[in-house]
Every structure is written in structure tokens, then in C-alpha cells.
Amino acid sequence: MRLQGSCLCGAVKFSLNASTPVPYLKCYCTICRKTNGGGGYAINIGGDAKSLEIEGEDAISIFHAIIDGKESPAERRFCSRCGTSLWVWDPRWPNLVHPFASAIDTNLPTPPHSIHIMLDSKPDWVEINQNENCFAQYPKESLEEWHRRNGLLDED
């Protein structure tokens, strides 16, 4: 699926191919929550890094979170003008890019259910649906495995 995305002010526009476009995975980690998640969480989807096309690259800044006292190699890209979180790219998985669902302008597929992760970091004021799958940290199943299991992997 070809996705189009942008920041709020329009300085950055991007597009990419995504085989895992369903926004089902809600992350409550402190990094996602504080850099992107107004509702107490953020949602990343999976895309092909080689297919990423960017307009307005000069307006993009990079943030490296500190995890366990060390700078993470993961690059969180955001618009330096309006602050919109755009995507995460990590050199440990160079073929993947994870745009924030909130920055995608293309209509995304509706997930059949949500999975809540990193609940050890969730603030008390955030309520979640306890009938959905919940994980204190990361689930063992990857974005691709979840999409494949649910018949939603877009391999075109």
C-alpha cells in the first residue's frame, strides 16, 4: 500500500510503501508518549525504507532518545517548524521505517482490534480496553507476523 504523509504546517511531505499499514499497535512507552502520544500512546506502522520519498527534508530534525543511560541509535524524525512526529528509522533494521499513524494522510485500514504494549510505562490517567491484548513490554509477534496472521499483509 502506498502511503502519503505530512506534517501539520506542510513543510514536510513524504510517501512510502507499507506492507503492514494497519494501525493496531498502541505503544505507551515514555518515549512514544512524550514525543507523539497526546492520548497517552503512539501508533507506528511499518514501511519499506528504500521506498521513502521526502519533500522538505531541510525542515526535518532528528531526536535520539536516551534509553538506560545511552543514546539510542533509532532516529525519530520530526518537523522542526511545527513539531509533528513523522517516523522512526533505526540502523539496526535499515530496511524498515516506522511512520507515526498520526502523520499519515492516506486512509488507513481499520484494525480488527488493538494491542496495547509497554504498559509498564502507561500513566494512571490512561484507560485501556482490558478485553484487548495487553503487554507489559513488547509482544513476541512482529508487525509483519500480526498482519500475516490476520490476513492483512499487503504484499503488492
For each residue, the residues with C-beta under 8 A, 3 or more apart:
1: 17 18 19 21 106 154 156
2: 15 16 17 18 106
3: 15 16 17 18 21 45 47 99 104 106 108
4: 13 14 15 104 105 106
5: 13 14 15 16 86 87 99 103 104 105 106
6: 10 12 13 14 84 103 105
7: 10 11 12 56 59 78 79 81 82 84 86 103
8: 79 82 83 84
9: 79 81 82 84
10: 6 7 13
11: 7 56 59 79 81 82
12: 6 7 54 55 56 57 59 60 79 84 86
13: 4 5 6 10 54 55 56
14: 4 5 6 52 53 54 55 86 87 99
15: 2 3 4 5 51 52 53
16: 2 3 5 47 48 49 51 52 53 97 99
17: 1 2 3 47 48 51
18: 1 2 3 21 45 46 47 48 99 154
19: 1 46 47 48 144 147 153 154 155
20: 45 46 47 143 144 146 147 152 153 154
21: 1 3 18 45 46 47 108 109 154
22: 45 108 109 110 111 147 150 152
23: 43 45 101 108 111
24: 43 111 112 113 114 115 146
25: 43 44 114 115 117 143 146
26: 41 42 43 114 115 116 117 128
27: 32 33 37 41 42 43 44 117 118
28: 32 33 37 40 41 116 117 118 119 121 122 126
29: 32 33 117 118 121
30: 33 34 121
31: 34 35 65 67 76
32: 27 28 29 35 36 37 41 42 44 118
33: 27 28 29 30 36 37 40 41 42 121 123
34: 30 31 37
35: 31 32 42 63 65 76 78 85
36: 32 33 42 85 100 102
37: 27 28 32 33 34 40 41 42
38:
39: 126
40: 28 33 37 122 123 125 126
41: 26 27 28 32 33 37 116 122 126
42: 26 27 32 33 35 36 37 85 100 102
43: 23 24 25 26 27 100 101 102
44: 25 27 32 87 88 98 99 100 101
45: 3 18 20 21 22 23 98 99 101 104 108 143
46: 18 19 20 21 96 97 98 143 144
47: 3 16 17 18 19 20 21 51 52 87 96 97 98 99
48: 16 17 18 19 51 52 95 96 97
49: 16 52 89 94 95 96 97
50: 95
51: 15 16 17 47 48
52: 14 15 16 47 48 49 87 97
53: 14 15 16
54: 12 13 14 57 60
55: 12 13 14
56: 7 11 12 13 59 60
57: 12 54 60
58:
59: 7 11 12 56 79 80 81
60: 12 54 56 57 77 78 79 80 86
61: 77 78 79 80
62: 75 76 77 78
63: 35 75 76 78
64: 71 72 73 74 75 76
65: 31 35 71 72 74 76
66: 69 70 71 72
67: 31 70 72
68:
69: 66
70: 66 67
71: 64 65 66
72: 64 65 66 67 90
73: 64 90 91 92
74: 64 65 88 89 90 92
75: 62 63 64 88 89 90 91
76: 31 35 62 63 64 65 85 87 88
77: 60 61 62 85 86 87 88 89
78: 7 35 60 61 62 63 83 84 85 86
79: 7 8 9 11 12 59 60 61 82 83 84 86
80: 59 60 61
81: 7 9 11 59
82: 7 8 9 11 79
83: 8 78 79
84: 6 7 8 9 12 78 79 102 103
85: 35 36 42 76 77 78 100 102 103
86: 5 7 12 14 60 77 78 79 99 100 103
87: 5 14 44 47 52 76 77 97 98 99 100 103
88: 44 74 75 76 77 97 98 100
89: 49 74 75 77 94 96 97 98
90: 72 73 74 75 93 94 96
91: 73 75 94
92: 73 74
93: 90 96
94: 49 89 90 91
95: 48 49 50
96: 46 47 48 49 89 90 93
97: 16 46 47 48 49 52 87 88 89
98: 44 45 46 47 87 88 89
99: 3 5 14 16 18 44 45 47 86 87 103 104
100: 36 42 43 44 85 86 87 88 103 104
101: 23 43 44 45 104 108
102: 36 42 43 84 85
103: 5 6 7 84 85 86 87 99 100
104: 3 4 5 45 99 100 101 108
105: 4 5 6
106: 1 2 3 4 5
107:
108: 3 21 22 23 45 101 104
109: 21 22 152
110: 22
111: 22 23 24 114
112: 24 150
113: 24 132 133
114: 24 25 26 111 129 132 133
115: 24 25 26 132 133 134 135 139 146
116: 26 28 41 119 122 128 129 132 133 134 135
117: 25 26 27 28 29 135 137 138 139
118: 27 28 29 32 121 122 135 136 137 138
119: 28 116 122 128 134 135 136
120: 136 137
121: 28 29 30 33 118
122: 28 40 41 116 118 119 126 128
123: 33 40 126
124:
125: 40
126: 28 39 40 41 122 123
127:
128: 26 116 119 122 132 134
129: 114 116 132
130: 134
131:
132: 113 114 115 116 128 129
133: 113 114 115 116 139
134: 115 116 119 128 130
135: 115 116 117 118 119 138 139
136: 118 119 120
137: 117 118 120
138: 117 118 135
139: 115 117 133 135
140:
141: 145 146 149
142: 145 146
143: 20 25 45 46 146 147
144: 19 20 46 147 148 153
145: 141 142 148 149
146: 20 24 25 115 141 142 143 149 150
147: 19 20 22 143 144 150 152 153 154
148: 144 145 151 152 153
149: 141 145 146
150: 22 112 146 147
151: 148
152: 20 22 109 147 148
153: 19 20 144 147 148
154: 1 18 19 20 21 147
155: 19
156: 1
